[in-house]
Amino acid sequence: MGKVSRYRMGWLLVLFDLPVTTAQERKDAAHFRNQLLDSGYLMLQYSAYARSSVTLEKKQGLVNELRGMVPESGTVQCLFMTDGQWGGMLTLSRGKRKLLRRIDEQPQIKEQLQFW
């Protein structure tokens, strides 16, 4: 079996902006984040999560699953990017860490890639 193209598989990026004004809204937002983690998503930022998706059919299944998890208020956006695009993403930070770090070099990402 040949090498799989980095442009045939990819990542589903879930970005959301949920209200947290009331106690119920905070509870709903926390529940949604926990559902994402329980479903195998990686937390990139507090409102940005990602999950590997080997095929477009798998991506559609993940989107369908997300539809049932979305809270009553706020917005949830999904973006699919190929593994090649994902690997080119840079993490910019200051301080003790490197200023530029490729996302596919981070330990939690390497764990997800082991399944491919």
Protein Blocks (a to p, Z undefined) as FASTA:
>chain_A
ZZddfklgccddddddddfkbmmlmmmmmmmmmmmmmnopacfbfkbccdddfbfklmmm
mmmmmmmmpcfbdcdddddddfklmmmpccddehjbcfbdcfklpfklmmmmmmZZ
